[in-house]
Amino acid sequence: MPRGIEVANREFRKLLKPDSRLRKIASGMGFAEGTVWWSKKRRLIWSDIPKNRLMEWTEAGGARVFRGPSGNSNGNTIDIEGNLLTCETSGRCVTLTDPRGNVRTLVDRHRGMRLNSPNDIVVKSDGSVWFSDPDYGVLLADLGHGKPREVDGNYVYRLDPSTGRLDVVADDFQKPNGLTFSPDEKLLYIGDSGRTHDEKKGNHHVRVFSVAGGGQLRGGKVFAVVDPHVPDGMRVDTLGNLFVTAGDGVQVYGPGGGLLGKIRTPEVAANCAFGGRGRSTLFIAATSSVWAIDLNTAGASRT
């Protein structure tokens, strides 16, 4: 196996190419997060939280600043119309950037109260926007805002962009973090990173929910316990395998929850995204750098 690839189950080998190797595509980040492939623009977008900027990368042009300041942006995704949606930590909101670069606030309040600090985000094929809102921006003034919280919990929300209605869909997380749908959208995976502020009792697992009609969630059993560190951003491939960023890189789990293998990174990984030709390149944000690896699988996509 190439350096950095760890096989726990032989099924993992099927996801790799003979030349699957990590390559660094960007460095010098304060803390890289929120990777997403913007297919309309044919480029990778990610956040550099402490440097308060959004970055971009293309095969021809390399890495450069996309926008700054960015509200200490964190998670990013693309909606069904091809717009970039961004979670802003210090901005306490979710913004929409269209392909021309125009920016507007999509949501910043729930029942009149300012959000904590939107963290990660995903869009369903019906256009609904789902995002996590832990209190990291309240607790970490240097990366967020440090202002008193207005919302009384750390929730996962569903936004109906056609009506503007924002509903709480999960309210029993310590610190909800990364989230992603299964390829058929019948399941929603959500990470809980409570261990970051409670080493002994803090959660560090991924839960899985059934998605019912009307945007309701059912179940919520623990799908996988992540160690070291905590689960952060995550993606699924077309086969239903879950790629979870963690303290040692990207941990890959089969649809049944068993660990298939790991793609180890030199630093803590915070997010990942499929993109490039055929969506078969996995891009990984790992603290001060961003990496890419070509795989024998493709990322599931609704855009």
Phi, psi and omega per residue, in radians:
M1 nan 2.510 3.060
P2 -1.046 2.745 3.134
R3 -1.043 2.346 3.118
G4 1.608 -0.128 3.127
I5 -1.763 2.193 -3.127
E6 -2.140 2.112 -3.095
V7 -1.722 2.147 3.074
A8 -1.830 -0.416 -3.137
N9 -2.494 2.400 -3.064
R10 -1.051 -0.367 3.078
E11 -1.065 -0.434 -3.135
F12 -1.131 -0.554 -3.122
R13 -1.078 -0.519 -3.140
K14 -1.192 -0.346 -3.126
L15 -1.531 -0.074 -3.072
L16 -1.894 2.623 2.981
K17 -1.679 2.804 3.086
P18 -0.993 -0.489 -3.110
D19 -1.893 0.409 3.128
S20 -1.220 1.900 3.134
R21 -2.516 2.525 3.093
L22 -1.203 2.402 3.005
R23 -2.345 2.402 -3.111
K24 -1.433 2.267 3.137
I25 -1.978 -0.208 3.106
A26 -2.775 2.624 3.112
S27 -2.532 3.105 3.113
G28 1.423 0.304 3.123
M29 -1.425 2.640 2.991
G30 -1.312 -0.858 2.982
F31 -2.835 1.901 -3.068
A32 -1.410 2.416 -3.111
E33 -2.651 3.052 2.891
G34 1.050 0.694 3.127
T35 -1.139 2.411 3.033
V36 -2.699 2.490 3.088
W37 -1.626 2.086 3.130
W38 -1.690 1.639 -2.991
S39 -1.122 -0.603 3.121
K40 -1.094 -0.533 -3.121
K41 -1.785 -0.079 3.131
R42 0.909 0.916 -3.137
R43 -2.703 2.797 3.055
L44 -1.628 2.389 3.051
I45 -2.048 2.470 3.004
W46 -2.639 2.915 3.139
S47 -1.775 2.547 2.926
D48 -2.071 1.638 -2.900
I49 -1.039 -1.005 -3.062
P50 -1.169 -0.438 3.107
K51 -1.558 0.052 2.983
N52 0.966 0.911 -3.105
R53 -2.628 2.679 2.951
L54 -1.748 2.411 -3.124
M55 -1.971 2.801 3.035
E56 -2.413 2.723 3.107
W57 -2.492 2.387 2.971
T58 -2.244 2.743 -3.138
E59 -1.055 -0.674 -3.083
A60 -1.434 -0.652 -3.015
G61 -1.779 -0.182 -3.114
G62 1.300 -2.693 -3.057
A63 -1.727 2.491 3.051
R64 -2.792 2.949 3.135
V65 -1.259 2.275 3.060
F66 -1.573 -0.818 3.102
R67 -2.761 2.446 3.032
G68 -2.755 2.475 -0.033
P69 -1.232 2.860 -3.031
S70 -2.257 0.305 -3.089
G71 1.170 0.527 -3.047
N72 0.860 0.969 -3.061
S73 -0.993 2.624 3.127
N74 -2.192 -1.863 -3.085
G75 -1.221 2.588 3.104
N76 -2.343 2.671 2.986
T77 -2.679 3.050 3.097
I78 -2.024 2.319 3.134
D79 -1.482 -3.133 -3.023
I80 -1.264 -0.196 3.093
E81 -1.734 0.039 3.091
G82 1.533 0.322 3.076
N83 -1.610 2.648 3.076
L84 -1.527 2.187 3.057
L85 -1.882 2.315 -3.022
T86 -2.276 2.310 3.014
C87 -1.503 2.157 3.131
E88 -1.841 2.141 -3.102
T89 -1.248 -0.965 3.141
S90 -1.381 -0.453 3.088
G91 -1.289 -0.340 3.122
R92 1.005 0.720 -3.050
C93 -2.716 3.021 2.959
V94 -1.990 2.226 3.129
T95 -1.925 2.776 3.077
L96 -2.079 2.243 3.062
T97 -2.041 2.097 3.127
D98 -1.435 2.936 -3.084
P99 -1.023 -0.329 3.106
R100 -1.509 -0.141 3.111
G101 1.742 0.028 3.094
N102 -1.278 2.357 -3.052
V103 -2.087 2.401 3.019
R104 -2.554 2.735 3.110
T105 -1.363 2.231 3.117
L106 -1.528 -0.781 3.120
V107 -2.774 2.479 3.097
D108 -2.508 -0.006 -3.098
R109 -2.478 2.646 2.984
H110 -2.194 2.040 -3.103
R111 0.934 0.709 3.075
G112 1.479 -0.080 -3.107
M113 -1.802 2.420 3.126
R114 -1.097 2.439 3.072
L115 -1.150 2.826 3.112
N116 -1.204 -1.244 3.141
S117 -3.020 1.529 -3.136
P118 -0.820 2.371 -2.939
N119 -2.003 -0.971 -3.141
D120 -2.441 2.813 -2.877
I121 -2.685 2.566 3.090
V122 -2.590 2.665 -3.129
V123 -2.071 2.336 3.098
K124 -1.534 2.826 -3.061
S125 -1.169 -0.258 3.060
D126 -1.485 0.036 3.119
G127 1.640 -0.194 -3.132
S128 -1.163 2.547 -3.069
V129 -1.953 2.192 -3.100
W130 -2.055 2.274 -3.132
F131 -2.590 2.693 3.107
S132 -1.675 2.626 -3.076
D133 -2.447 1.189 3.070
P134 -1.273 3.123 -3.065
D135 -1.758 0.468 -3.129
Y136 -1.066 -0.626 3.130
G137 -1.171 -0.480 3.066
V138 -1.295 -0.739 -3.044
L139 -1.402 -0.521 -3.052
L140 -1.985 1.501 -3.046
A141 -1.099 -0.528 -3.110
D142 -1.262 -0.411 3.117
L143 -1.862 -0.279 -3.084
G144 -2.176 -2.130 -3.085
H145 -2.251 -0.437 3.090
G146 1.185 0.229 -3.122
K147 -1.578 2.743 3.140
P148 -0.997 2.531 3.115
R149 -1.282 2.623 3.064
E150 -1.928 -0.678 3.054
V151 -1.351 2.439 -3.000
D152 -1.495 0.055 -3.138
G153 -2.628 3.096 3.065
N154 -1.825 1.761 -2.926
Y155 -1.953 2.884 2.897
V156 -1.924 2.310 -3.044
Y157 -2.023 2.733 2.962
R158 -2.163 2.165 3.119
L159 -1.886 2.233 3.009
D160 -1.650 1.815 -3.050
P161 -1.160 -0.350 -3.139
S162 -1.313 -0.500 -3.129
T163 -1.987 -0.315 -3.071
G164 1.403 0.088 -3.118
R165 -1.285 2.294 3.135
L166 -2.049 2.069 -3.109
D167 -2.055 2.524 2.981
V168 -1.376 2.188 3.122
V169 -1.903 -0.268 3.076
A170 -2.623 2.250 -3.058
D171 -2.266 0.221 -3.063
D172 -2.037 0.561 3.085
F173 -1.775 2.576 2.985
Q174 -1.227 -0.957 3.079
K175 -2.541 1.580 3.130
P176 -1.111 2.437 -3.019
N177 -2.314 -2.044 -3.102
G178 -1.134 2.647 3.112
L179 -2.671 2.632 3.129
T180 -2.824 2.629 3.088
F181 -1.562 2.684 2.943
S182 -1.193 2.843 -3.097
P183 -0.970 -0.601 -3.141
D184 -1.592 0.031 3.107
E185 1.115 0.279 3.087
K186 -1.443 -0.280 -3.133
L187 -2.201 2.589 3.014
L188 -2.211 2.165 3.091
Y189 -1.692 2.344 3.120
I190 -2.366 2.263 3.100
G191 -1.556 2.578 3.052
D192 -2.081 2.039 -3.059
S193 -1.912 0.622 -3.115
G194 -1.030 -0.388 -3.121
R195 -1.102 -0.362 -3.122
T196 -1.050 -0.482 -3.132
H197 -2.142 0.209 3.060
D198 -2.727 1.540 -3.039
E199 -1.043 -0.601 -3.052
K200 -1.511 -0.726 -3.042
K201 -2.013 0.006 -3.099
G202 -1.305 2.454 3.135
N203 -1.272 2.585 3.049
H204 -2.566 1.036 -3.074
H205 -2.418 2.946 3.039
V206 -1.929 2.286 3.064
R207 -1.870 2.726 3.140
V208 -2.192 2.344 -3.118
F209 -2.117 2.611 2.948
S210 -1.510 2.417 -3.124
V211 -1.707 1.988 -3.117
A212 -1.679 3.038 3.119
G213 -1.083 2.599 3.141
G214 1.353 0.173 3.101
G215 1.395 0.342 3.113
Q216 -1.525 2.594 3.089
L217 -1.892 2.493 3.113
R218 -2.226 2.640 3.101
G219 1.448 -2.259 -3.117
G220 1.979 0.459 3.128
K221 -1.204 2.775 3.092
V222 -1.237 2.150 -3.139
F223 -1.567 -0.726 -3.134
A224 -2.744 2.437 3.022
V225 -1.654 2.194 -3.035
V226 -1.816 2.272 3.122
D227 -2.695 2.398 0.104
P228 -1.403 2.983 3.115
H229 1.111 -2.365 -3.042
V230 -2.407 2.824 3.019
P231 -1.272 2.411 3.111
D232 -2.145 -2.316 -3.129
G233 -1.069 2.646 -3.092
M234 -2.609 2.731 3.099
R235 -2.494 2.815 3.023
V236 -2.050 2.637 3.011
D237 -1.661 3.121 -3.072
T238 -1.177 -0.291 3.118
L239 -1.542 -0.099 -3.128
G240 1.589 0.145 3.071
N241 -1.332 2.469 -3.083
L242 -1.805 2.170 3.125
F243 -1.824 1.958 -3.027
V244 -2.029 2.199 3.069
T245 -1.384 2.547 -3.041
A246 -2.706 -2.961 -3.083
G247 -1.148 -0.426 -3.103
D248 -1.923 0.119 3.139
G249 2.303 -2.402 3.110
V250 -1.898 2.112 3.092
Q251 -1.721 2.280 -3.040
V252 -1.943 2.166 -3.108
Y253 -2.036 2.476 3.060
G254 -1.289 2.937 -3.131
P255 -1.007 -0.419 3.127
G256 -1.499 -0.112 3.092
G257 1.825 -0.149 -3.138
G258 -1.349 2.529 3.109
L259 -1.269 2.185 3.117
L260 -1.618 -0.671 -3.110
G261 3.044 -3.114 -3.112
K262 -2.361 2.557 2.956
I263 -1.937 1.757 -3.014
R264 -1.397 2.418 3.093
T265 -2.043 2.682 -3.102
P266 -1.096 -0.452 3.132
E267 -2.248 2.981 3.130
V268 -0.992 2.274 3.110
A269 -1.618 2.438 -3.072
A270 -2.062 -0.371 3.132
N271 -2.866 2.833 3.122
C272 -2.625 2.800 3.136
A273 -2.751 2.496 3.024
F274 -1.520 2.508 3.110
G275 -2.976 -2.833 -3.107
G276 1.292 -2.919 -3.109
R277 -1.099 2.137 3.140
G278 1.229 0.175 -3.099
R279 0.927 0.613 -3.093
S280 -1.841 0.093 3.037
T281 -1.762 2.254 3.071
L282 -1.706 2.123 3.088
F283 -1.750 2.367 -3.020
I284 -2.235 2.152 3.024
A285 -1.548 2.078 -3.057
A286 -2.326 1.452 3.074
T287 1.054 -1.697 -3.051
S288 -1.613 -0.041 -3.048
S289 -2.476 2.889 3.072
V290 -2.171 2.375 -3.041
W291 -2.144 2.812 3.081
A292 -2.393 2.543 3.065
I293 -2.542 2.289 3.115
D294 -1.481 2.293 -3.047
L295 -2.135 2.913 3.095
N296 -1.696 0.727 3.088
T297 -2.702 2.934 -3.101
A298 -2.255 2.619 3.121
G299 -1.319 2.444 3.044
A300 -1.199 2.528 -3.083
S301 -2.587 2.526 3.062
R302 -1.982 0.151 -3.097
T303 -2.127 nan nan
